[in-house]
């Protein structure tokens, strides 16, 4: 019986796209649903083009009403992946998917994590600190931003001449290369 995952994305969905493309060729794992908090998120269109159902949520629906659990049951969601989703996960969802919900962060946690540390904010902070390396962290999700147990990290070297945009490009390459593989490995262990 195949496993089913739901992906949360707030933006363009490049990581979600890589995950969908990767899992299409692996068998046994289906991306059943892409959830976004933004009605115009490009990730929604990308998912629909790839035959993945989509759902747009608002804060009240997500934090107060818990309907998402019913929807996840309808889609047989075994695993939840955050791929550029900017809202904090509610406790009821963290508890329902304990050790079955992961996030990717564009830096080497525990540095450069927490509220407001996403996208270029992270890469600007890494540059300002004069770091010699950055990378990605894939971690389990808990009720705090970027504080769940680390599953996987991969580094890339930084040059003094790297701009935040150049750092972002290096980190994104790591995300696209490793995130789909790590997800596949984690889901296959269920």
VOSE-420828 format. One line per 4 residues: number of its first residue (from 1); for each residue x negated, y negated, z of N, C-alpha, C. Coordinates in Angstrom, 2 decimals. Layout:
N
NUM> X:Y:Z:X:Y:Z:X:Y:Z; ...
This chain:
190
1> -0.85:1.19:0.00:0.00:0.00:0.00:-0.89:-1.25:0.00; -0.63:-2.20:-0.90:-1.50:-3.38:-0.97:-1.34:-4.28:0.24; -2.38:-5.01:0.54:-2.35:-6.03:1.59:-1.95:-7.35:0.93; -1.32:-8.22:1.71:-0.85:-9.50:1.18:-1.44:-10.64:2.00
5> -1.89:-11.67:1.28:-2.42:-12.84:1.99:-1.65:-14.09:1.58; -1.64:-15.04:2.48:-1.10:-16.38:2.22:-2.27:-17.35:2.34; -2.33:-18.29:1.44:-3.38:-19.31:1.45:-2.73:-20.66:1.75; -3.32:-21.42:2.65:-2.91:-22.80:2.92:-3.91:-23.73:2.24
9> -3.42:-24.71:1.48:-4.29:-25.68:0.83:-3.59:-27.03:0.78; -4.36:-28.09:1.01:-3.79:-29.45:0.97:-4.19:-30.23:-0.28; -5.19:-29.76:-1.01:-5.73:-30.55:-2.11:-5.74:-29.87:-3.45; -6.90:-29.91:-4.09:-7.02:-29.41:-5.46:-6.92:-27.90:-5.54
13> -7.36:-27.22:-4.50:-7.23:-25.76:-4.48:-8.32:-25.02:-5.23; -9.52:-25.60:-5.31:-10.58:-24.88:-6.03:-10.96:-23.59:-5.32; -11.01:-23.61:-4.01:-11.30:-22.37:-3.28:-10.15:-21.38:-3.42; -8.92:-21.87:-3.33:-7.76:-20.99:-3.51:-7.81:-20.33:-4.89
17> -8.16:-21.10:-5.90:-8.24:-20.56:-7.26:-9.30:-19.46:-7.35; -10.46:-19.69:-6.76:-11.52:-18.68:-6.78:-11.07:-17.40:-6.06; -10.35:-17.57:-4.97:-9.85:-16.41:-4.22:-8.84:-15.63:-5.06; -7.89:-16.35:-5.65:-6.86:-15.71:-6.49:-7.52:-14.96:-7.65
21> -8.45:-15.62:-8.33:-9.12:-14.99:-9.48:-9.91:-13.76:-9.06; -10.61:-13.87:-7.94:-11.42:-12.74:-7.47:-10.55:-11.54:-7.11; -9.47:-11.79:-6.36:-8.65:-10.69:-5.88:-7.81:-10.04:-6.98; -7.54:-10.76:-8.06:-6.82:-10.17:-9.19:-7.56:-8.96:-9.75
25> -8.87:-8.99:-9.64:-9.70:-7.95:-10.25:-10.14:-6.88:-9.26; -9.73:-6.99:-8.00:-10.19:-6.05:-6.98:-9.18:-4.94:-6.70; -7.91:-5.25:-6.83:-6.88:-4.27:-6.51:-6.73:-4.10:-5.01; -5.51:-3.90:-4.58:-5.26:-3.62:-3.17:-5.00:-4.84:-2.31
29> -5.28:-6.05:-2.83:-5.00:-7.28:-2.08:-4.31:-8.26:-3.02; -3.14:-8.73:-2.61:-2.39:-9.70:-3.41:-2.32:-11.03:-2.68; -2.53:-12.10:-3.41:-2.22:-13.43:-2.88:-0.74:-13.62:-3.15; 0.06:-13.57:-2.10:1.52:-13.58:-2.25:2.12:-14.97:-2.16
33> 1.41:-15.89:-1.51:2.00:-17.20:-1.24:0.91:-18.24:-1.05; 1.13:-19.44:-1.62:0.27:-20.58:-1.33:1.14:-21.63:-0.66; 0.72:-22.09:0.50:1.47:-23.06:1.30:0.71:-24.38:1.30; 1.42:-25.48:1.10:0.80:-26.80:1.15:1.66:-27.76:1.95
37> 1.02:-28.75:2.50:1.71:-29.81:3.22:1.87:-31.05:2.35; 1.45:-30.96:1.10:1.55:-32.10:0.18:2.30:-31.67:-1.08; 3.40:-32.36:-1.38:4.24:-31.99:-2.52:3.51:-32.14:-3.86; 2.54:-33.02:-3.93:1.81:-33.25:-5.17:0.41:-32.62:-5.17
41> 0.16:-31.72:-4.26:-1.16:-31.07:-4.21:-1.40:-30.28:-5.50; -2.50:-30.54:-6.20:-2.81:-29.77:-7.41:-2.87:-28.26:-7.16; -3.14:-27.86:-5.94:-3.20:-26.43:-5.61:-1.87:-25.73:-5.91; -0.75:-26.44:-5.75:0.57:-25.85:-6.01:0.72:-25.47:-7.48
45> 0.34:-26.39:-8.35:0.43:-26.12:-9.79:-0.50:-24.98:-10.18; -1.72:-25.00:-9.65:-2.69:-23.95:-9.95:-2.14:-22.59:-9.53; -1.54:-22.52:-8.33:-1.00:-21.25:-7.85:0.12:-20.77:-8.76; 1.04:-21.66:-9.10:2.15:-21.28:-9.98:1.64:-20.77:-11.32
49> 0.61:-21.41:-11.86:0.03:-20.98:-13.13:-0.58:-19.59:-13.03; -0.94:-19.20:-11.82:-1.53:-17.87:-11.59:-0.53:-16.87:-11.04; 0.75:-17.20:-11.12:1.79:-16.27:-10.70:1.96:-16.11:-9.20; 1.47:-17.09:-8.44:1.58:-17.04:-6.97:2.72:-17.95:-6.53
53> 3.61:-17.43:-5.70:4.71:-18.22:-5.15:4.14:-19.36:-4.30; 4.89:-20.48:-4.23:4.43:-21.63:-3.46:5.49:-22.09:-2.48; 5.03:-22.77:-1.44:5.92:-23.32:-0.42:5.32:-24.64:0.06; 6.14:-25.68:0.11:5.72:-26.97:0.66:6.39:-27.12:2.02
57> 5.59:-27.49:3.00:6.10:-27.61:4.37:5.96:-29.05:4.86; 6.81:-29.41:5.82:6.63:-30.69:6.52:6.28:-30.38:7.98; 5.91:-31.41:8.70:5.42:-31.21:10.08:6.47:-30.56:10.98; 7.70:-31.03:10.92:8.74:-30.48:11.80:8.95:-29.00:11.50
61> 9.05:-28.68:10.24:9.25:-27.29:9.82:8.11:-26.41:10.33; 6.92:-26.93:10.24:5.73:-26.15:10.57:5.50:-26.02:12.07; 5.61:-27.14:12.78:5.25:-27.13:14.20:6.41:-26.79:15.13; 7.63:-27.09:14.75:8.75:-26.93:15.68:9.67:-25.76:15.36
65> 9.84:-25.44:14.10:10.90:-24.50:13.75:10.45:-23.06:13.56; 9.21:-22.82:13.35:8.64:-21.47:13.24:9.22:-20.64:12.09; 9.88:-21.28:11.12:10.44:-20.55:9.98:9.34:-19.89:9.15; 8.15:-20.41:9.24:7.07:-19.87:8.41:6.83:-18.39:8.72
69> 7.06:-17.98:9.97:6.89:-16.56:10.31:7.91:-15.70:9.58; 9.13:-16.19:9.45:10.15:-15.44:8.70:9.75:-15.34:7.22; 9.24:-16.42:6.69:8.80:-16.40:5.29:7.62:-15.47:5.12; 6.68:-15.50:6.06:5.54:-14.58:5.98:6.00:-13.13:6.04
73> 7.02:-12.84:6.84:7.57:-11.48:6.88:8.18:-11.10:5.53; 8.88:-12.03:4.92:9.49:-11.78:3.61:8.43:-11.42:2.56; 7.27:-12.06:2.65:6.17:-11.82:1.70:5.17:-10.77:2.21; 5.47:-10.15:3.34:4.62:-9.11:3.93:3.18:-9.60:4.17
77> 3.03:-10.84:4.63:1.70:-11.44:4.80:0.94:-10.75:5.93; -0.20:-10.16:5.55:-1.08:-9.50:6.50:-2.19:-10.41:7.00; -2.56:-11.40:6.17:-3.74:-12.22:6.45:-3.48:-13.64:5.97; -4.02:-14.60:6.71:-3.84:-16.01:6.37:-5.22:-16.64:6.14
81> -5.32:-17.40:5.05:-6.57:-18.05:4.68:-6.33:-19.55:4.57; -7.14:-20.33:5.27:-7.09:-21.79:5.14:-8.20:-22.20:4.18; -7.80:-22.84:3.10:-8.76:-23.24:2.06:-8.55:-24.72:1.76; -9.05:-25.56:2.66:-8.87:-26.98:2.49:-7.52:-27.45:2.99
85> -7.05:-26.87:4.08:-5.79:-27.27:4.70:-6.14:-28.12:5.92; -5.54:-29.31:6.02:-6.03:-30.29:6.99:-5.24:-30.36:8.30; -4.17:-29.61:8.44:-3.43:-29.64:9.69:-3.94:-28.57:10.64; -3.84:-28.89:11.92:-4.16:-27.93:12.97:-3.10:-26.84:12.98
89> -3.52:-25.60:13.15:-2.57:-24.49:13.18:-1.83:-24.46:14.51; -0.50:-24.27:14.47:0.27:-24.19:15.72:-0.02:-22.89:16.47; 0.12:-22.94:17.77:-0.19:-21.80:18.63:0.58:-20.54:18.23; 1.87:-20.69:17.90:2.66:-19.50:17.55:2.08:-18.77:16.34
93> 1.53:-19.52:15.38:0.97:-18.90:14.18:-0.40:-18.30:14.47; -1.20:-18.99:15.26:-2.51:-18.46:15.67:-2.31:-17.14:16.42; -1.34:-17.09:17.31:-1.08:-15.87:18.08:-0.58:-14.74:17.19; 0.28:-15.06:16.24:0.84:-14.04:15.35:-0.23:-13.44:14.43
97> -1.25:-14.24:14.10:-2.30:-13.79:13.17:-3.69:-13.84:13.81; -3.73:-13.51:15.09:-5.02:-13.50:15.79:-6.00:-12.57:15.09; -7.17:-13.09:14.81:-8.24:-12.37:14.09:-7.81:-11.93:12.69; -6.73:-12.55:12.20:-6.28:-12.30:10.83:-6.00:-13.63:10.12
101> -6.70:-14.67:10.59:-6.59:-16.00:9.98:-7.98:-16.63:9.98; -8.46:-17.00:8.78:-9.78:-17.59:8.66:-9.71:-18.94:7.96; -10.72:-19.73:8.23:-10.89:-21.05:7.62:-12.31:-21.14:7.10; -12.51:-21.99:6.09:-13.86:-22.28:5.63:-14.15:-23.74:5.95
105> -15.36:-23.98:6.45:-15.79:-25.33:6.80:-17.05:-25.66:6.02; -17.14:-26.88:5.45:-18.28:-27.22:4.60:-19.51:-27.73:5.35; -19.85:-27.05:6.42:-21.06:-27.36:7.18:-21.38:-26.17:8.07; -22.51:-26.24:8.73:-22.94:-25.16:9.61:-22.45:-25.45:11.03
109> -21.29:-24.91:11.34:-20.74:-25.09:12.69:-21.68:-24.46:13.71; -21.77:-24.97:14.92:-20.85:-25.92:15.54:-21.10:-27.39:15.18; -22.14:-27.70:14.42:-22.37:-29.09:14.03:-21.34:-29.52:13.00; -20.98:-30.79:13.04:-20.15:-31.44:12.03:-18.77:-30.82:11.87
113> -18.19:-30.40:12.98:-16.84:-29.87:12.97:-15.93:-30.75:13.81; -14.66:-30.41:13.81:-13.69:-31.11:14.64:-12.77:-32.01:13.82; -11.87:-32.68:14.51:-10.87:-33.53:13.86:-11.56:-34.60:13.01; -11.10:-34.75:11.80:-11.64:-35.76:10.90:-12.87:-35.33:10.13
117> -13.42:-34.17:10.48:-14.62:-33.69:9.81:-14.23:-32.74:8.68; -13.94:-33.31:7.55:-13.60:-32.55:6.34:-14.12:-33.32:5.14; -14.26:-32.62:4.03:-14.66:-33.25:2.78:-15.91:-34.10:2.90; -15.87:-35.26:2.28:-17.05:-36.13:2.25:-17.43:-36.65:3.63
121> -16.50:-36.69:4.57:-16.85:-37.10:5.94:-17.97:-36.21:6.48; -17.87:-34.92:6.22:-18.87:-33.97:6.69:-20.21:-34.23:6.00; -20.18:-34.36:4.69:-21.43:-34.49:3.93:-22.14:-35.82:4.21; -21.36:-36.86:4.46:-21.95:-38.15:4.85:-22.63:-38.03:6.22
125> -21.99:-37.32:7.14:-22.57:-37.13:8.47:-23.85:-36.30:8.40; -23.85:-35.25:7.58:-25.04:-34.41:7.40:-26.18:-35.25:6.84; -25.89:-36.07:5.84:-26.90:-36.95:5.23:-27.43:-37.95:6.24; -26.52:-38.59:6.97:-26.91:-39.61:7.95:-27.81:-39.04:9.04
129> -27.61:-37.77:9.38:-28.42:-37.13:10.42:-29.77:-36.65:9.89; -29.96:-36.73:8.57:-31.24:-36.30:8.00:-31.46:-34.80:8.04; -30.40:-34.03:7.98:-30.52:-32.58:8.03:-31.30:-32.05:6.83; -32.04:-30.99:7.06:-32.82:-30.34:5.99:-32.05:-29.21:5.34
133> -30.93:-28.82:5.95:-30.07:-27.80:5.35:-28.63:-28.05:5.76; -27.75:-27.53:4.93:-26.32:-27.53:5.24:-25.81:-26.17:4.80; -24.51:-26.05:4.60:-23.99:-24.76:4.18:-22.53:-24.63:4.49; -22.10:-23.38:4.60:-20.69:-23.10:4.87:-20.57:-22.24:6.12
137> -19.43:-22.37:6.76:-19.07:-21.51:7.88:-17.67:-20.99:7.64; -17.51:-19.69:7.68:-16.20:-19.06:7.65:-15.94:-18.59:9.07; -14.81:-19.00:9.63:-14.53:-18.69:11.04:-13.07:-18.35:11.25; -12.83:-17.57:12.30:-11.46:-17.30:12.70:-10.83:-18.60:13.19
141> -9.53:-18.69:13.05:-8.81:-19.90:13.43:-8.24:-19.73:14.83; -8.42:-20.78:15.64:-7.75:-20.85:16.93:-7.00:-22.17:17.01; -6.62:-22.60:18.20:-5.80:-23.80:18.34:-6.59:-25.10:18.24; -7.91:-25.02:18.07:-8.75:-26.21:17.97:-9.37:-26.27:16.57
145> -9.67:-27.48:16.12:-10.35:-27.62:14.84:-11.75:-27.01:14.90; -12.02:-26.07:14.03:-13.37:-25.55:13.78:-14.05:-24.91:14.99; -13.28:-24.37:15.92:-13.89:-23.78:17.12:-13.73:-22.27:17.22; -13.08:-21.63:16.25:-12.91:-20.19:16.30:-14.23:-19.46:16.07
149> -14.25:-18.19:16.44:-15.46:-17.38:16.30:-15.94:-17.37:14.85; -17.24:-17.50:14.69:-17.85:-17.53:13.36:-17.92:-16.12:12.79; -17.48:-15.99:11.54:-17.51:-14.72:10.81:-18.73:-14.66:9.90; -19.06:-15.80:9.26:-20.11:-15.81:8.23:-20.63:-17.23:8.05
153> -21.93:-17.34:7.86:-22.55:-18.62:7.50:-23.56:-18.38:6.39; -23.67:-19.36:5.51:-24.68:-19.32:4.46:-25.23:-20.73:4.32; -26.55:-20.84:4.21:-27.19:-22.15:4.16:-27.68:-22.49:2.75; -27.88:-23.78:2.56:-28.56:-24.28:1.36:-29.53:-25.37:1.82
157> -30.65:-25.47:1.14:-31.66:-26.48:1.47:-31.23:-27.83:0.93; -31.59:-28.86:1.67:-31.30:-30.22:1.24:-32.61:-30.97:1.03; -32.61:-31.81:0.03:-33.77:-32.67:-0.24:-33.48:-34.06:0.34; -34.54:-34.78:0.66:-34.36:-36.14:1.19:-33.60:-37.03:0.22
161> -33.70:-36.71:-1.07:-33.07:-37.53:-2.10:-31.61:-37.14:-2.37; -31.12:-36.07:-1.74:-29.73:-35.65:-1.94:-28.77:-36.69:-1.38; -27.80:-37.04:-2.19:-26.72:-37.92:-1.74:-25.62:-37.05:-1.12; -24.68:-37.67:-0.40:-23.57:-36.87:0.10:-22.84:-36.11:-1.02
165> -22.71:-36.72:-2.20:-22.05:-36.04:-3.32:-22.86:-34.83:-3.78; -24.18:-34.94:-3.76:-25.03:-33.82:-4.16:-24.95:-32.69:-3.12; -24.87:-33.08:-1.85:-24.71:-32.09:-0.78:-23.38:-31.37:-0.97; -22.33:-32.14:-1.24:-21.00:-31.55:-1.45:-21.03:-30.53:-2.59
169> -21.73:-30.85:-3.66:-21.82:-29.93:-4.80:-22.53:-28.63:-4.43; -23.62:-28.74:-3.68:-24.36:-27.54:-3.24:-23.48:-26.67:-2.34; -22.79:-27.31:-1.42:-21.94:-26.58:-0.47:-20.76:-25.92:-1.19; -20.15:-26.64:-2.14:-19.02:-26.08:-2.87:-19.42:-24.83:-3.65
173> -20.61:-24.81:-4.19:-21.09:-23.61:-4.89:-21.13:-22.41:-3.94; -21.58:-22.65:-2.71:-21.60:-21.57:-1.71:-20.18:-21.12:-1.37; -19.28:-22.09:-1.21:-17.88:-21.75:-0.90:-17.31:-20.85:-1.98; -17.46:-21.26:-3.23:-16.88:-20.50:-4.34:-17.51:-19.12:-4.48
177> -18.78:-19.02:-4.16:-19.46:-17.73:-4.30:-19.10:-16.75:-3.19; -19.05:-17.23:-1.95:-18.93:-16.32:-0.81:-17.54:-16.18:-0.21; -16.72:-17.22:-0.24:-15.42:-17.16:0.45:-14.55:-16.01:-0.07; -14.38:-15.85:-1.39:-13.54:-14.73:-1.86:-14.05:-13.36:-1.43
181> -15.36:-13.18:-1.44:-15.94:-11.88:-1.06:-15.73:-11.60:0.42; -15.93:-12.60:1.25:-15.76:-12.42:2.70:-14.29:-12.11:3.00; -13.38:-12.83:2.35:-11.95:-12.55:2.56:-11.62:-11.11:2.17; -12.09:-10.70:1.01:-11.85:-9.32:0.58:-12.35:-8.32:1.62
185> -13.55:-8.53:2.12:-14.12:-7.63:3.13:-13.30:-7.61:4.41; -12.87:-8.78:4.87:-12.09:-8.85:6.11:-10.74:-8.18:5.96; -10.06:-8.46:4.87:-8.73:-7.87:4.65:-8.82:-6.36:4.48; -9.85:-5.90:3.82:-10.02:-4.46:3.64:-10.29:-3.71:4.93
189> -10.70:-4.42:5.98:-10.94:-3.79:7.28:-9.65:-3.61:8.09; -8.55:-4.21:7.63:-7.28:-4.11:8.38:-6.78:-2.68:8.38
